Every structure is written in structure tokens, then in C-alpha cells.
Amino acid sequence: MVKLNQLKPAKQFGPGYFIKEQMEIREWTQADLAEIIGVTLKHINKILNDKQPISLDMAKVLGEVFDTHPKYWINLDTSYRLWLDQEKKSQKEMDADMKAEIFARMPIKDMVKKGWIPSFKNTLELEASVRHFWGWKVLDFNKVDELIKDYCLTRKSEAYNQFNVYYKTTWYKMAMNVAESFPKTTYNSTALKSLYDRIHEFTIRENGVKHFLEELRNVGVIFFVLPHLQKTYLDGAAFIHDKNPVIVYTGRYKRVDNFWFTIAHEIAHVLKHLSKGGQFILDNLKDKTDQKSKLEDEANSLAADKLKHDQILDYLEPYLNYLTTMKVEECAERLGIHPSIIIGKLAHDEKISYRNIHLYNENVLDEIPDEFYWKRK
């Protein structure tokens, strides 16, 4: 049922329409009326097409000519101008509604800044960009809501954080779009498991990040760096694109230890949890308030095992009250693991102060080759 405040008036006729009626009755031409009133033909034409508002003086003249009260013409013109204004407002309201719907689900300014969508001059251009981004013929955010249901199965607490969830889903769509542009080889799960068992070796190898990512590509896993969007706080993601697993790193913290744990965590998801093409996992690894699922616990446990977290604690437990960099480096050499991973683990477990987190931690983004970054076209 349509509500009363949703009803809109039918088309309103301006005073020009009624002046023409009077002219037809009298068989007057525009030139005749111009001569009678004493104005130019151009002026009469504007009045007849409602492009010229009826002034008080003109209303008096029309009243004399057509034997009507001046208020009649003033009221016709006022009603028409109000209707026009209402129509303009209606369009503005529709534009505002559309923008509100889009901005509630997508951080548009951030996306424009990152080059994910082009800048826009009006609502039509924005709508076209959004439809192109999602691959839609018409704007339909119900499809996004379906994606969100899948995501919230593993992140139940975020179901109540609308902006966070919608923005993360937008980021995921961008990741799917980017995955299209990367070369693909046949995925070999057995080879990935073997590579995963050796991940710690790459942490201490010269150019280890570069070599590991190349090996990851060789076993059929697509990897690339894609910065997170505002309010999303993502570290990484894992999903299936066609038949290839995809791992995305946001570089949110840019630390060496964060990179290796995120990659180890996402590989665990690929090997253990991504059995369906439509499934995707988005990870904020620092969020302790989130209601972690069994999937996340398994991924954390497996990543910790591959990066020797338990062995690190066993080795350094006796020295935690007076831990030195020399002892950290000794542990790193003994276990064959990068010292930044040791510092990261101890800080995460609050065994040492987080002020030490940047020890041995250079900007890992400098170690990732350009070919693993999404490039704007």
C-alpha cells in the first residue's frame, strides 16, 4: 500500500496553458496578444511556455484582457512554480537516496583515492562506476548481502558492525577483480603442502620473500598485495578464483614477522578450509574481540607450528626476564627462523614489551617484487 506521504501530484499546468486556451477561444495569434498587451513577441513566447514568471503587473494586464481577477494568474503561476520545485526536490531526493545506499556499503572516497573507481561529477556517473565495479546491469545490493551472510558465518561479532562488514565485502570484490589480471598455473595441493613445510627456510634465505612468492606461484597459488580499505583493518585473505587459490596480503603493518605469519595463516586456510569456490575468508589477525571460529583456531595453530612458535618459547623461556638480542639471534640460528618472527611471537604473547616489535623488522613491502602488486590501468 502506498503511504500518503509517498503520493506525488500529477503534472501541473502553468499559466501559459490557460492563456493559450483563451487565445484559441478568441482566435488570437501570439502576435495579436503581444500587440494587445504591449510587449514583445519574444516576451509573450516565454510566458506561453512558462519560462517567464507572471509578475504582479502582468497579472493585472491579463486580468483586464481576459476579464479575470489578477489573483487567478498569480495563483496559477505560484502553483506551477511550486510543482516545478517539488519535482526538482524529488530528483535530488532520489539522488541522495542512491548516494546514501552506495556510501553505506562502499567507502567511495577511499576507492577513488586508490584508483579502484574513477572520480565522478554526478550521481549517474557514480552509479555507472559502481555497477561496473560489481559487474551489474542494475544496482542490486541484495547480492552483496548474500556475500555478507557467508562472511559472517566465520566472523559472527562483525554482523553488527555494518560499515566494517560492507567495506570488507567491497574489498573482497576488488580482490576478485584483481585476481582476474594475474597469470594462472595449474594448482598442485601436494606441492603447496611441501612448500608450506619449508616456509621457515625462506624466512632466513637471502631474497626469501621474493623466492617464496615465486614458488607459491609455481604451485598454482595466486598472490598479490592489495591495501585494505578504511575501517576494514584487514591483514590478509584467502579464496578460490576459478580453480586457483588466491592469497592476498594488505601490508597493513608492513613488518617481516606480520608478513610471514599472515601468509602461513592464509595457506592453512587454503589447505584446510577452502573446498568451495564461493567461500572466502578475510582476516584481521590482531582483533582479539572477534569470536574466532574453529577455522581460525586451526589456521593460527598450523601457522604457529610452521613458524616454530612452540620451539621459540621452549628455547627462550628461561631467559625471558633478561632476554638479550644475542640470545634472540642464537635462537634464530638454532631453529632456522628469522629473528623478527621470534620478537613478534614473544610480543604477541606479552612475554616482552611491544616496544621491541620493530627489532629486525624492515618494511617487508620493499622485499615484494612489483609483479605481485596490482597496477592501475
Secondary structure as the mmCIF struct_conf table of DSSP 4:
data_model
#
loop_
_struct_conf.conf_type_id
_struct_conf.id
_struct_conf.beg_label_comp_id
_struct_conf.beg_label_asym_id
_struct_conf.beg_label_seq_id
_struct_conf.end_label_comp_id
_struct_conf.end_label_asym_id
_struct_conf.end_label_seq_id
HELX_RH_3T_P HELX_RH_3T_P1 LEU A 4 GLN A 6
HELX_LH_PP_P HELX_LH_PP_P1 LYS A 11 PHE A 13
HELX_RH_AL_P HELX_RH_AL_P1 PRO A 15 ARG A 26
TURN_TY1_P TURN_TY1_P1 GLU A 27 GLU A 27
HELX_RH_AL_P HELX_RH_AL_P2 GLN A 30 ILE A 37
TURN_TY1_P TURN_TY1_P2 GLY A 38 GLY A 38
HELX_RH_AL_P HELX_RH_AL_P3 LEU A 41 LEU A 48
TURN_TY1_P TURN_TY1_P3 ASN A 49 ASP A 50
BEND BEND1 GLN A 52 GLN A 52
HELX_RH_AL_P HELX_RH_AL_P4 LEU A 56 PHE A 66
TURN_TY1_P TURN_TY1_P4 ASP A 67 ASP A 67
HELX_RH_AL_P HELX_RH_AL_P5 PRO A 70 ARG A 105
BEND BEND2 MET A 106 MET A 106
HELX_RH_AL_P HELX_RH_AL_P6 ILE A 108 LYS A 114
TURN_TY1_P TURN_TY1_P5 GLY A 115 GLY A 115
BEND BEND3 TRP A 116 ILE A 117
BEND BEND4 LYS A 121 ASN A 122
HELX_RH_AL_P HELX_RH_AL_P7 THR A 123 TRP A 134
TURN_TY1_P TURN_TY1_P6 GLY A 135 GLY A 135
BEND BEND5 LYS A 137 VAL A 138
TURN_TY1_P TURN_TY1_P7 PHE A 141 PHE A 141
HELX_RH_AL_P HELX_RH_AL_P8 ASN A 142 CYS A 152
TURN_TY1_P TURN_TY1_P8 LEU A 153 THR A 154
HELX_RH_3T_P HELX_RH_3T_P2 LYS A 156 TYR A 160
HELX_RH_AL_P HELX_RH_AL_P9 GLN A 162 ALA A 179
TURN_TY1_P TURN_TY1_P9 GLU A 180 SER A 181
BEND BEND6 PHE A 182 PHE A 182
HELX_RH_AL_P HELX_RH_AL_P10 SER A 189 ASP A 197
TURN_TY1_P TURN_TY1_P10 ARG A 198 ARG A 198
HELX_RH_AL_P HELX_RH_AL_P11 ILE A 199 ILE A 204
BEND BEND7 ARG A 205 ARG A 205
TURN_TY1_P TURN_TY1_P11 GLU A 206 ASN A 207
HELX_RH_AL_P HELX_RH_AL_P12 GLY A 208 ASN A 218
TURN_TY1_P TURN_TY1_P12 VAL A 219 GLY A 220
STRN STRN1 ILE A 222 VAL A 225
HELX_LH_PP_P HELX_LH_PP_P2 PRO A 227 LEU A 229
TURN_TY1_P TURN_TY1_P13 GLN A 230 THR A 232
STRN STRN2 GLY A 236 HIS A 241
TURN_TY1_P TURN_TY1_P14 ASP A 242 LYS A 243
STRN STRN3 ASN A 244 TYR A 249
BEND BEND8 ARG A 252 TYR A 253
STRN STRN4 ARG A 255 ARG A 255
HELX_RH_AL_P HELX_RH_AL_P13 VAL A 256 LYS A 272
TURN_TY1_P TURN_TY1_P15 HIS A 273 HIS A 273
BEND BEND9 LYS A 276 LYS A 276
TURN_TY1_P TURN_TY1_P16 GLY A 277 GLY A 278
STRN STRN5 PHE A 280 ASP A 283
TURN_TY1_P TURN_TY1_P17 LEU A 285 LYS A 286
BEND BEND10 LYS A 288 ASP A 290
HELX_RH_AL_P HELX_RH_AL_P14 LYS A 294 LYS A 306
TURN_TY1_P TURN_TY1_P18 LEU A 307 LYS A 308
HELX_RH_AL_P HELX_RH_AL_P15 HIS A 309 LEU A 316
HELX_RH_3T_P HELX_RH_3T_P3 GLU A 317 TYR A 322
HELX_RH_AL_P HELX_RH_AL_P16 THR A 325 LEU A 335
TURN_TY1_P TURN_TY1_P19 GLY A 336 GLY A 336
HELX_RH_AL_P HELX_RH_AL_P17 PRO A 339 HIS A 348
TURN_TY1_P TURN_TY1_P20 ASP A 349 GLU A 350
BEND BEND11 LYS A 351 ILE A 352
HELX_RH_3T_P HELX_RH_3T_P4 TYR A 354 ASN A 356
TURN_TY1_P TURN_TY1_P21 ILE A 357 TYR A 360
STRN STRN6 ASN A 363 ASN A 363
HELX_RH_3T_P HELX_RH_3T_P5 VAL A 364 GLU A 367
BEND BEND12 ILE A 368 ILE A 368
HELX_RH_3T_P HELX_RH_3T_P6 ASP A 370 PHE A 372
STRN STRN7 TYR A 373 TYR A 373
#
